[in-house]
């Protein structure tokens, strides 16, 4: 019988000629065989003889070809996180790479590739379920075909391991096993394809006042234009924006898998339906929000300065890409309320104006209005279509001056934005579904659909965005619980202190996970999310996070970006054994590389000299001259590093941004003209010979 869900248990058998994967709980299922060292795939009826059982695994994450070898990535340990409607969800805890070559080959690049991937998989929060499609919201699940295998139902945006599963997917689709031959669909391969989601997931059994429920929060990070804070901004030509995340807040009533009792609905609503007859069928309510970078071509270029250099291309050049982006968003979510929280003064104002110009281009006959108060002349700025003539007229742009309105720890004033959005939130509704007891596949009977989404952004789509999303989620939750009769009109979910603390901490944890994935540190302003107040301790923690972000964004994000690009297929390693041009080799001139070491040595020697005590009969001036010389050398080195910061930022080596290459070349040009060391720096023959020029080593691949 055809299996539509992945195997829950897989045994790995290894021999010198192949790996074999079997499911002990499904003895009649076919065996997946991966030939060594070619990586060709085939299915075998029954177990293979001569292979030794190596271990049991939780699933196959995928297969990836690096420079010298191909590897099967298997999930060796998974942690149960809780159940949603009876379906257990797991977190990936540990993975292992199985090489196809019996004798492993090594070179510096291969070892670096493996190190990058292992670090990403170790630190990246990834989740999966064998029976529930967690890449899709509950609303989209009701619109999918349950007769399809789980991986075919997965949302392409949040199928995080789709690239490394491409060999298995091609094989299942009948594209052959590496020999180039095509055949019919290989349905026996479907249970070996396990979709994995990257993001945040929490499932908690709790209660609000007297109503028991399951509260869950899921944030799904898009695999498109994934990367780190300053290296992925804005939009790409395919309409994908940086740091795009979908967050779904879920409330399940009468969940039979929970430890708490049931709920039959208040006096005004039973079984999820006003005036319905009694009963305690499972009800699911969910509310979805999104976040994503401002959809124009823009970048922030690191140069060791705390505030990077902002670059924005002409808005007209990004119109086609923005149309692709919002066409997808409207098709998926309906009306889009575009909440923009960037600062209206200083450098961020350019991003604000570019966004507003883009919306004016997209909508028909844009109608604009501005609200002012005693704090700012532009508290709220709205741009939307005056007439509904086309799809893009479903965009509603709302700018909120978050910085000025909440200045001085007045975080309660974010309520002004909520007041502006309430009408749209009420019209957009939320998803509600009720279990159909007679349905063997556990499908939901839809009672209401969410018809709009709030898409929030600030510069990073992190800190300010988290505050606003939490506020909107709290308001919607209160509305949901009031509608089903769990709360009386006028009551709030925050009235239950225990649930309030739980709610705040889950949303603050979500903020930290999203922030760590993008910026390298936890989110700022989470003290407000956790406690409802802005505290001095929270401000001190924000200062620590800001400093850590500066260090990581300048010196650690290059390798992290390389890991994303490698795992997601944005870079394909060269497989030519005759190519000896090492990708990760530092090709900066030796003198440029040496200056930071000279700076550290001068600092050390000056410190040693200043702490050295001289005898009373010893002449001190030679020591002072020695220290002075090193102070001059150290000062010059520090000034050089600060003035030529682009030479010392740890850029990605695989897909180096074009603007980074241009900035590097410009900075090297200024070094050539330096009066002190210019004559000692060798002339570069071309961009491909410098530290950043590795684009020819791989190709872009868009899945």
C-alpha positions as CSV (number, residue, x, y, z in Angstrom):
1,X,0.0,0.0,0.0
2,X,1.3,3.4,-0.9
3,X,2.5,5.5,2.1
4,X,1.6,9.2,2.1
5,X,3.7,10.1,5.1
6,X,7.4,9.7,5.9
7,X,8.6,6.6,7.7
8,X,8.9,7.1,11.5
9,X,11.8,4.7,11.8
10,X,14.5,4.0,9.3
11,X,17.4,1.6,9.6
12,X,20.7,2.4,7.8
13,X,22.6,-0.6,6.3
14,X,26.1,0.1,4.9
15,X,28.4,-1.9,2.6
16,X,31.3,-0.9,0.4
17,X,29.0,-0.7,-2.6
18,X,25.9,1.0,-1.2
19,X,23.8,2.4,1.6
20,X,20.4,0.8,2.1
21,X,17.5,2.4,4.0
22,X,14.6,0.3,5.3
23,X,11.7,0.8,7.7
24,X,11.4,-2.0,10.3
25,X,7.8,-1.0,11.0
26,X,6.9,-1.4,7.3
27,X,8.5,-4.7,6.3
28,X,6.6,-4.8,3.0
29,X,7.9,-1.4,1.9
30,X,10.7,-1.1,-0.6
31,X,14.3,-0.5,0.3
32,X,15.9,2.7,-0.8
33,X,19.4,2.0,-2.1
34,X,22.1,4.6,-2.7
35,X,25.0,3.3,-4.8
36,X,28.5,4.2,-3.7
37,X,30.3,6.2,-4.8
38,X,28.0,7.4,-7.7
39,X,25.0,8.3,-5.6
40,X,22.6,6.7,-8.0
41,X,19.3,5.8,-6.4
42,X,17.1,2.7,-6.8
43,X,14.4,0.9,-5.0
44,X,14.7,-2.8,-4.1
45,X,11.9,-5.2,-3.2
46,X,12.9,-6.6,0.2
47,X,16.1,-6.2,2.1
48,X,19.5,-6.4,0.5
49,X,22.0,-9.1,1.6
50,X,25.6,-8.4,2.5
51,X,25.0,-5.0,4.1
52,X,25.7,-4.3,7.8
53,X,23.1,-2.4,9.8
54,X,24.8,0.7,11.1
55,X,22.2,2.6,13.1
56,X,18.6,3.7,13.3
57,X,17.8,7.3,12.3
58,X,14.8,9.7,12.5
59,X,14.9,10.5,8.9
60,X,16.9,11.5,5.8
61,X,17.5,15.3,5.7
62,X,18.9,15.1,2.1
63,X,22.0,14.6,-0.1
64,X,24.5,17.2,-1.1
65,X,27.4,17.2,-3.5
66,X,30.5,19.0,-2.4
67,X,33.9,19.4,-4.1
68,X,35.3,15.9,-3.6
69,X,32.4,13.7,-2.5
70,X,28.7,13.4,-2.1
71,X,27.1,13.0,1.4
72,X,23.8,11.7,2.7
73,X,22.7,13.9,5.7
74,X,20.7,11.9,8.2
75,X,18.9,13.0,11.3
76,X,20.3,10.9,14.2
77,X,18.4,12.5,17.0
78,X,15.1,14.4,17.2
79,X,13.3,15.8,20.3
80,X,9.5,15.7,20.6
81,X,8.1,19.2,21.0
82,X,4.4,18.4,21.5
83,X,1.3,17.4,19.6
84,X,-1.0,19.4,17.4
85,X,-4.3,17.7,16.8
86,X,-2.6,14.4,17.8
87,X,0.3,14.8,15.5
88,X,3.7,14.8,17.2
89,X,6.2,17.5,16.1
90,X,9.9,17.1,16.5
91,X,13.0,19.3,16.6
92,X,16.2,18.2,14.8
93,X,18.8,17.8,17.5
94,X,21.8,16.1,15.7
95,X,22.7,15.1,12.2
96,X,25.4,13.0,10.6
97,X,27.1,13.1,7.2
98,X,27.5,9.7,5.4
99,X,30.2,9.9,2.7
100,X,29.6,8.0,-0.5
101,X,33.3,7.3,-1.0
102,X,34.6,4.5,1.2
103,X,37.9,6.3,1.7
104,X,37.2,9.9,2.5
105,X,39.1,12.5,0.4
106,X,40.1,15.8,2.0
107,X,41.3,19.2,1.0
108,X,40.9,22.6,2.7
109,X,37.8,23.5,0.8
110,X,36.0,20.2,1.4
111,X,36.8,20.4,5.1
112,X,35.5,24.0,5.2
113,X,32.3,23.1,3.3
114,X,31.6,20.4,5.8
115,X,32.4,22.6,8.8
116,X,30.0,25.3,7.5
117,X,27.2,22.9,7.0
118,X,27.6,21.1,10.3
119,X,27.6,24.5,12.2
120,X,24.5,25.6,10.4
121,X,22.6,22.3,11.1
122,X,23.8,22.4,14.8
123,X,22.6,25.9,15.4
124,X,19.7,26.3,13.0
125,X,16.3,25.5,14.7
126,X,14.6,22.9,12.4
127,X,11.4,21.1,12.9
128,X,9.4,18.3,11.2
129,X,6.4,16.0,11.7
130,X,5.8,12.6,10.2
131,X,2.1,13.2,9.8
132,X,1.3,16.9,9.9
133,X,2.4,19.4,7.2
134,X,3.9,22.1,9.5
135,X,5.2,24.1,6.4
136,X,1.6,25.1,5.8
137,X,-0.8,27.1,8.0
138,X,-3.9,25.3,9.1
139,X,-5.9,27.3,6.6
140,X,-3.7,26.2,3.7
141,X,-3.8,22.6,4.9
142,X,-7.6,22.6,4.5
143,X,-7.0,23.6,0.8
144,X,-4.4,20.9,0.0
145,X,-4.9,17.5,-1.4
146,X,-4.6,14.9,1.4
147,X,-4.2,12.1,-1.2
148,X,-0.8,13.5,-2.1
149,X,2.4,12.5,-0.2
150,X,3.3,14.9,2.6
151,X,6.3,16.3,0.8
152,X,4.2,17.2,-2.3
153,X,1.8,19.2,-0.1
154,X,4.6,21.2,1.6
155,X,4.8,25.0,1.0
156,X,7.7,25.5,-1.4
157,X,8.8,28.7,0.6
158,X,9.2,26.9,3.9
159,X,10.4,23.4,2.6
160,X,13.8,24.3,4.1
161,X,15.6,21.2,3.0
162,X,14.1,21.1,-0.5
163,X,17.4,21.6,-2.3
164,X,19.3,18.8,-0.5
165,X,16.2,16.6,-1.1
166,X,16.3,17.4,-4.8
167,X,18.0,14.0,-5.7
168,X,15.2,12.1,-3.9
169,X,12.5,14.4,-5.3
170,X,13.8,13.9,-8.9
171,X,14.0,10.2,-8.4
172,X,10.4,10.1,-7.0
173,X,9.2,12.1,-10.0
174,X,10.8,9.6,-12.4
175,X,13.7,11.8,-13.4
176,X,16.2,8.9,-13.1
177,X,18.8,8.0,-10.5
178,X,21.8,9.9,-11.8
179,X,22.1,8.1,-15.1
180,X,19.9,10.5,-16.9
181,X,17.2,7.9,-17.7
182,X,13.6,8.8,-17.1
183,X,10.9,6.5,-16.0
184,X,7.6,6.5,-14.2
185,X,7.0,8.0,-10.7
186,X,8.7,6.0,-8.0
187,X,6.1,6.2,-5.3
188,X,8.2,3.9,-3.1
189,X,10.6,6.8,-2.6
190,X,7.9,9.1,-1.1
191,X,8.1,7.9,2.5
192,X,11.9,8.7,2.5
193,X,11.4,12.4,1.7
194,X,10.9,14.3,4.9
195,X,10.1,18.1,4.7
196,X,11.8,20.1,7.4
197,X,10.9,23.7,8.5
198,X,13.4,26.3,9.8
199,X,12.1,28.7,12.4
200,X,10.5,28.6,15.8
201,X,7.8,26.3,17.3
202,X,6.3,26.1,20.7
203,X,3.3,24.0,21.8
204,X,1.9,24.4,25.3
205,X,-1.1,23.0,27.1
206,X,-2.6,25.8,29.2
207,X,-5.9,27.5,30.1
208,X,-7.4,31.0,29.9
209,X,-9.5,31.5,33.0
210,X,-11.6,28.3,33.1
211,X,-11.0,27.3,29.4
212,X,-8.4,24.6,28.7
213,X,-6.7,24.9,25.4
214,X,-3.5,24.1,23.4
215,X,-1.6,27.3,22.6
216,X,1.0,27.1,19.8
217,X,3.2,29.5,17.9
218,X,5.0,28.6,14.7
219,X,7.3,30.9,12.7
220,X,8.4,29.6,9.3
221,X,11.4,31.2,7.7
222,X,11.5,31.3,3.9
223,X,14.3,29.5,2.1
224,X,14.3,32.1,-0.6
225,X,16.8,35.0,-0.2
226,X,17.8,33.5,3.2
227,X,20.9,34.9,4.8
228,X,22.3,37.3,7.4
229,X,21.4,40.8,8.4
230,X,23.6,43.1,6.3
231,X,24.3,40.6,3.5
232,X,20.7,40.1,2.5
233,X,18.4,43.1,2.3
234,X,15.5,44.1,0.1
235,X,14.2,42.1,-2.8
236,X,15.7,40.0,-5.6
237,X,14.7,39.7,-9.2
238,X,12.4,36.7,-8.5
239,X,10.3,38.8,-6.0
240,X,11.7,37.2,-2.9
241,X,12.5,39.5,0.0
242,X,15.1,39.1,2.7
243,X,14.2,37.8,6.2
244,X,10.7,36.7,5.2
245,X,8.9,34.9,8.0
246,X,5.3,33.7,8.4
247,X,4.1,33.5,12.0
248,X,1.0,31.5,12.9
249,X,-0.6,31.7,16.3
250,X,-2.8,28.7,17.0
251,X,-5.4,27.9,19.6
252,X,-6.9,24.4,19.8
253,X,-9.9,23.6,21.9
254,X,-11.0,20.1,23.0
255,X,-7.7,18.7,21.8
256,X,-7.9,15.0,22.7
257,X,-4.2,14.7,22.9
258,X,-3.9,17.3,25.6
259,X,-3.8,16.7,29.4
260,X,-6.6,19.2,30.1
261,X,-10.3,18.9,30.0
262,X,-12.7,19.8,27.2
263,X,-14.6,22.9,26.3
264,X,-18.1,22.9,24.8
265,X,-18.4,26.6,23.9
266,X,-20.0,29.5,25.8
267,X,-23.6,30.4,25.8
268,X,-23.4,32.2,22.6
269,X,-21.5,29.7,20.6
270,X,-21.1,25.9,20.7
271,X,-19.0,23.7,18.5
272,X,-17.6,26.8,16.9
273,X,-21.0,27.8,15.5
274,X,-23.4,30.3,16.8
275,X,-26.6,28.6,17.9
276,X,-25.1,25.2,17.3
277,X,-26.1,22.1,19.2
278,X,-23.9,20.9,22.1
279,X,-20.8,18.8,21.6
280,X,-17.1,19.1,22.2
281,X,-15.5,18.6,18.8
282,X,-12.0,19.8,18.3
283,X,-11.8,23.4,17.2
284,X,-8.8,25.1,15.6
285,X,-8.3,28.8,15.4
286,X,-5.3,30.4,13.9
287,X,-4.0,33.8,12.9
288,X,-1.2,34.5,10.5
289,X,1.1,37.5,10.2
290,X,4.2,38.0,8.0
291,X,7.3,40.1,8.1
292,X,9.8,40.8,5.3
293,X,12.3,43.4,4.1
294,X,11.2,46.5,2.2
295,X,10.6,45.3,-1.4
296,X,13.1,47.6,-3.3
297,X,16.7,47.1,-4.3
298,X,18.7,48.3,-1.3
299,X,21.7,47.3,0.7
300,X,23.8,48.3,3.8
301,X,27.5,48.0,3.2
302,X,29.7,47.1,6.1
303,X,33.0,48.9,6.5
304,X,33.6,48.4,10.3
305,X,31.6,51.6,11.0
306,X,28.8,51.1,13.5
307,X,26.3,52.4,10.9
308,X,26.8,50.9,7.5
309,X,26.6,52.8,4.3
310,X,23.0,52.7,2.9
311,X,22.6,52.2,-0.8
312,X,19.2,52.3,-2.6
313,X,18.8,51.8,-6.4
314,X,16.1,53.6,-8.3
315,X,12.6,52.4,-7.3
316,X,11.6,52.0,-10.9
317,X,14.1,49.3,-11.4
318,X,12.4,47.1,-8.7
319,X,8.8,47.5,-9.9
320,X,8.8,44.1,-11.8
321,X,10.2,42.3,-8.8
322,X,7.8,44.0,-6.4
323,X,4.9,43.0,-8.6
324,X,6.0,39.4,-8.4
325,X,6.3,39.6,-4.6
326,X,2.9,41.2,-4.0
327,X,1.2,39.0,-6.6
328,X,2.3,36.0,-4.5
329,X,1.4,37.6,-1.2
330,X,-2.1,38.6,-2.4
331,X,-2.8,35.2,-3.9
332,X,-1.8,33.5,-0.6
333,X,-3.1,35.9,2.0
334,X,-5.7,38.3,0.4
335,X,-5.5,42.0,1.3
336,X,-2.1,43.0,2.6
337,X,-1.8,45.7,5.3
338,X,1.8,46.9,4.9
339,X,2.9,48.3,8.2
340,X,6.2,50.2,8.0
341,X,8.0,51.1,11.2
342,X,11.3,52.6,10.0
343,X,12.4,56.0,11.2
344,X,11.1,59.0,9.3
345,X,14.3,61.0,10.0
346,X,18.0,60.3,9.2
347,X,19.2,57.5,6.9
348,X,16.1,55.3,7.4
349,X,13.9,58.0,5.8
350,X,15.3,57.1,2.4
351,X,14.0,53.5,2.8
352,X,10.6,54.9,3.9
353,X,10.3,57.1,0.9
354,X,11.3,54.4,-1.5
355,X,8.7,52.0,-0.1
356,X,6.0,54.7,-0.3
357,X,7.0,55.5,-3.9
358,X,6.8,51.8,-4.8
359,X,3.2,51.5,-3.3
360,X,2.2,54.6,-5.3
361,X,3.4,52.9,-8.5
362,X,1.6,49.6,-7.8
363,X,-1.9,50.8,-6.7
364,X,-4.5,52.6,-8.9
365,X,-5.1,56.3,-8.2
366,X,-3.3,56.3,-4.8
367,X,-5.1,58.2,-2.0
368,X,-2.9,59.4,0.8
369,X,-3.6,60.8,4.3
370,X,-1.4,61.9,7.2
371,X,-2.2,62.1,10.9
372,X,-0.2,64.3,13.3
373,X,-0.1,64.8,17.0
374,X,1.9,66.7,19.6
375,X,4.8,64.2,19.2
376,X,5.3,64.2,15.5
377,X,4.0,65.8,12.4
378,X,3.7,62.3,10.7
379,X,2.3,59.9,13.3
380,X,0.6,57.8,10.7
381,X,0.8,58.0,6.9
382,X,-1.6,55.9,4.8
383,X,-1.3,55.1,1.1
384,X,-4.0,53.0,-0.6
385,X,-6.0,52.9,-3.8
386,X,-9.0,55.2,-4.1
387,X,-10.7,52.6,-6.3
388,X,-10.4,48.8,-6.5
389,X,-9.6,48.3,-10.2
390,X,-6.8,45.7,-10.0
391,X,-5.1,43.1,-7.8
392,X,-2.5,45.5,-6.4
393,X,-5.3,47.7,-5.1
394,X,-5.6,45.2,-2.2
395,X,-2.4,46.7,-0.8
396,X,-2.9,49.1,2.2
397,X,0.2,50.9,3.3
398,X,0.3,52.2,6.8
399,X,3.4,54.1,8.1
400,X,3.7,54.4,11.9
401,X,6.3,56.7,13.5
402,X,7.3,54.0,16.0
403,X,10.5,55.7,17.1
404,X,9.1,59.1,18.1
405,X,5.8,57.8,19.4
406,X,7.4,55.3,21.8
407,X,10.4,57.5,22.8
408,X,11.1,57.8,26.5
409,X,9.9,54.3,27.3
410,X,6.3,55.1,26.3
411,X,5.7,51.7,24.7
412,X,2.0,51.8,25.4
413,X,1.7,54.4,22.6
414,X,2.1,51.5,20.0
415,X,-1.6,51.1,20.7
416,X,-2.1,54.1,18.3
417,X,-1.2,51.7,15.4
418,X,-3.6,49.1,16.7
419,X,-6.4,51.6,16.7
420,X,-5.6,52.3,13.1
421,X,-5.6,48.6,12.1
422,X,-8.7,47.4,14.0
423,X,-11.1,47.9,11.1
424,X,-8.8,45.9,8.7
425,X,-8.2,43.2,11.3
426,X,-11.9,42.8,11.8
427,X,-12.6,42.5,8.1
428,X,-9.7,40.1,7.5
429,X,-11.0,37.8,10.3
430,X,-9.0,34.6,11.3
431,X,-9.2,30.9,10.4
432,X,-11.5,28.7,12.4
433,X,-12.2,25.0,11.7
434,X,-14.0,22.2,13.4
435,X,-13.1,18.5,13.3
436,X,-15.2,16.3,11.1
437,X,-15.5,13.2,13.3
438,X,-16.4,10.9,10.3
439,X,-13.4,12.0,8.3
440,X,-10.7,9.4,8.5
441,X,-8.0,11.9,7.4
442,X,-8.8,14.2,10.3
443,X,-9.7,17.2,8.0
444,X,-11.4,20.3,9.4
445,X,-14.7,21.7,8.4
446,X,-14.0,25.4,7.7
447,X,-16.1,27.9,9.6
448,X,-14.2,31.1,8.7
449,X,-11.2,32.0,6.7
450,X,-8.5,34.7,7.2
451,X,-8.9,37.0,4.2
452,X,-6.1,39.5,5.0
453,X,-2.6,39.7,6.5
454,X,-0.6,42.3,8.3
455,X,2.9,42.4,6.7
456,X,5.2,44.3,9.2
457,X,8.7,45.6,8.6
458,X,11.3,47.8,10.2
459,X,14.9,48.0,8.9
460,X,15.8,44.5,10.1
461,X,12.2,43.2,10.5
462,X,13.3,42.2,14.0
463,X,12.9,44.4,17.1
464,X,10.2,46.9,16.4
465,X,8.4,44.3,14.2
466,X,8.4,41.9,17.2
467,X,6.7,44.4,19.4
468,X,3.9,45.2,16.9
469,X,3.3,41.5,16.0
470,X,2.9,40.6,19.6
471,X,0.4,43.4,20.1
472,X,-1.7,42.3,17.1
473,X,-1.5,38.7,18.2
474,X,-2.8,39.5,21.7
475,X,-5.7,41.6,20.3
476,X,-6.7,38.8,17.9
477,X,-6.5,36.1,20.6
478,X,-8.8,38.1,22.8
479,X,-11.2,38.5,19.9
480,X,-11.1,34.7,19.2
481,X,-11.8,33.7,22.8
482,X,-14.6,36.3,23.1
483,X,-16.2,35.0,19.9
484,X,-16.3,31.4,21.2
485,X,-17.6,32.5,24.6
486,X,-14.4,31.7,26.6
487,X,-14.2,35.3,27.5
488,X,-17.0,37.7,28.2
489,X,-17.3,41.0,26.2
490,X,-14.9,43.5,27.7
491,X,-12.6,40.8,29.1
492,X,-9.0,40.2,27.8
493,X,-6.8,37.2,27.6
494,X,-4.3,39.3,29.7
495,X,-6.7,39.3,32.6
496,X,-5.4,35.8,33.4
497,X,-2.0,36.6,34.9
498,X,-0.6,33.1,34.4
499,X,-1.6,33.0,30.7
500,X,-0.3,36.5,30.2
501,X,3.1,35.5,31.4
502,X,3.1,32.4,29.2
503,X,1.9,34.4,26.2
504,X,4.6,37.1,26.6
505,X,7.4,34.7,27.1
506,X,6.5,32.6,24.1
507,X,6.4,35.7,21.8
508,X,9.7,36.9,23.3
509,X,11.2,33.5,22.6
510,X,10.0,33.8,19.0
511,X,11.6,37.3,18.8
512,X,14.9,35.8,19.9
513,X,14.9,32.9,17.5
514,X,14.0,35.0,14.5
515,X,16.7,37.6,15.5
516,X,19.4,35.0,16.1
517,X,18.8,33.5,12.7
518,X,19.2,36.8,10.9
519,X,21.4,39.0,13.1
520,X,23.3,36.5,15.2
521,X,21.9,37.7,18.6
522,X,18.7,37.7,20.5
523,X,16.1,40.5,19.8
524,X,16.2,43.9,21.3
525,X,13.3,45.2,23.4
526,X,12.2,41.7,24.6
527,X,12.0,43.0,28.1
528,X,8.9,44.9,27.0
529,X,7.5,41.8,25.2
530,X,8.2,39.6,28.3
531,X,7.0,42.0,31.1
532,X,4.9,44.7,29.3
533,X,7.4,47.3,30.5
534,X,10.7,48.8,29.3
535,X,13.3,48.4,32.0
536,X,16.8,49.6,32.6
537,X,18.1,46.0,32.8
538,X,16.5,45.4,29.4
539,X,18.2,48.5,28.0
540,X,21.5,47.2,29.3
541,X,20.8,43.8,27.6
542,X,20.0,45.7,24.4
543,X,23.3,47.5,24.6
544,X,25.1,44.1,25.0
545,X,23.2,42.6,22.0
546,X,23.9,45.7,19.9
547,X,27.7,45.4,20.5
548,X,27.6,41.7,19.8
549,X,25.7,42.3,16.6
550,X,28.3,44.7,15.5
551,X,31.1,42.2,16.0
552,X,29.2,39.3,14.4
553,X,27.9,41.3,11.5
554,X,31.4,42.5,10.6
555,X,33.5,39.4,11.4
556,X,31.1,36.4,11.6
557,X,28.4,36.8,9.0
558,X,30.4,35.9,6.0
559,X,30.8,32.2,6.9
560,X,27.2,32.1,8.1
561,X,26.0,33.4,4.7
562,X,28.2,30.9,3.0
563,X,26.6,28.1,5.0
564,X,23.1,29.3,4.0
565,X,24.1,29.6,0.3
566,X,25.6,26.1,0.3
567,X,22.8,24.3,2.1
568,X,20.0,26.1,0.1
569,X,21.6,25.6,-3.3
570,X,22.4,29.2,-4.0
571,X,26.0,28.1,-4.6
572,X,27.2,24.8,-6.2
573,X,30.8,23.8,-5.5
574,X,33.1,23.1,-8.4
575,X,33.6,19.4,-8.8
576,X,36.7,19.6,-11.1
577,X,39.6,17.7,-9.5
578,X,42.0,19.7,-11.6
579,X,40.9,23.0,-10.2
580,X,43.4,23.9,-7.5
581,X,42.1,27.4,-6.9
582,X,41.0,27.2,-3.3
583,X,37.8,29.1,-2.7
584,X,38.4,30.0,1.0
585,X,42.0,31.1,0.6
586,X,42.6,34.7,1.8
587,X,43.9,36.5,-1.3
588,X,44.5,39.9,0.2
589,X,48.1,41.1,-0.1
590,X,50.3,39.8,2.8
591,X,50.9,43.3,4.0
592,X,47.2,44.0,4.3
593,X,46.7,40.8,6.2
594,X,49.6,41.6,8.5
595,X,48.4,45.1,9.7
596,X,45.9,43.8,12.4
597,X,48.6,41.5,13.8
598,X,51.0,44.5,13.9
599,X,48.4,46.5,15.6
600,X,47.9,43.8,18.3
601,X,51.7,43.4,18.7
602,X,52.1,47.2,19.2
603,X,49.3,47.3,21.8
604,X,50.9,44.4,23.7
605,X,54.4,45.9,23.6
606,X,53.1,49.3,24.8
607,X,51.2,47.7,27.7
608,X,54.3,45.6,28.7
609,X,56.5,48.7,28.5
610,X,54.1,50.8,30.6
611,X,53.9,48.1,33.3
612,X,57.7,47.5,33.4
613,X,59.4,49.0,36.5
614,X,62.8,50.4,36.0
615,X,65.6,50.5,38.6
616,X,66.4,53.9,40.1
617,X,69.8,53.9,38.6
618,X,68.6,52.9,35.1
619,X,68.2,55.3,32.3
620,X,64.5,55.4,31.4
621,X,64.5,57.3,28.1
622,X,65.4,54.3,25.8
623,X,62.3,52.5,27.2
624,X,60.2,55.5,26.7
625,X,61.4,56.0,23.1
626,X,60.7,52.3,22.4
627,X,57.1,52.6,23.8
628,X,56.6,55.9,21.8
629,X,57.7,54.2,18.6
630,X,55.2,51.4,19.1
631,X,52.5,53.8,20.0
632,X,53.0,55.6,16.7
633,X,53.0,52.3,14.8
634,X,49.9,51.1,16.6
635,X,48.1,54.4,16.0
636,X,48.9,54.3,12.3
637,X,47.7,50.6,12.1
638,X,44.5,51.4,13.9
639,X,43.8,54.4,11.7
640,X,44.5,52.4,8.6
641,X,42.2,49.5,9.6
642,X,39.4,52.0,10.4
643,X,39.9,54.0,7.2
644,X,40.0,50.9,5.0
645,X,37.4,48.8,6.9
646,X,36.1,47.0,3.8
647,X,39.4,45.1,3.6
648,X,38.8,43.6,7.1
649,X,35.1,42.7,7.0
650,X,34.7,39.0,6.8
651,X,32.8,38.8,3.5
652,X,31.1,35.7,2.1
653,X,33.5,33.7,-0.1
654,X,30.9,31.8,-2.2
655,X,28.4,34.4,-3.4
656,X,30.1,37.7,-2.6
657,X,27.7,40.6,-3.2
658,X,28.5,42.7,-6.2
659,X,28.5,45.9,-4.1
660,X,31.0,44.3,-1.7
661,X,33.3,43.5,-4.6
662,X,33.1,47.0,-6.0
663,X,33.7,48.5,-2.5
664,X,36.7,46.2,-2.0
665,X,38.2,47.2,-5.4
666,X,37.7,50.9,-4.6
667,X,39.3,50.6,-1.2
668,X,42.2,48.7,-2.7
669,X,42.6,51.5,-5.1
670,X,43.0,54.0,-2.3
671,X,45.6,51.7,-0.6
672,X,47.6,51.7,-3.8
673,X,47.8,55.5,-3.5
674,X,48.8,55.5,0.1
675,X,52.0,57.4,0.7
676,X,53.2,55.0,3.4
677,X,52.6,51.5,2.1
678,X,51.2,52.1,-1.5
679,X,54.4,51.1,-3.1
680,X,54.7,47.9,-1.1
681,X,51.3,46.5,-2.1
682,X,51.4,44.4,-5.3
683,X,49.1,45.4,-8.1
684,X,46.0,43.2,-8.6
685,X,45.5,41.9,-12.2
686,X,41.7,41.7,-11.9
687,X,38.8,41.3,-9.6
688,X,38.9,37.5,-9.9
689,X,42.3,37.4,-8.3
690,X,41.4,39.2,-5.1
691,X,40.0,37.9,-1.9
692,X,36.4,38.4,-3.0
693,X,36.5,37.1,-6.6
694,X,35.0,33.7,-6.3
695,X,31.8,34.0,-8.2
696,X,33.3,32.1,-11.2
697,X,33.8,29.1,-8.8
698,X,30.1,28.3,-8.6
699,X,26.8,28.9,-10.1
700,X,23.5,30.4,-8.8
701,X,20.7,27.9,-8.6
702,X,17.2,28.9,-8.0
703,X,14.8,26.1,-7.0
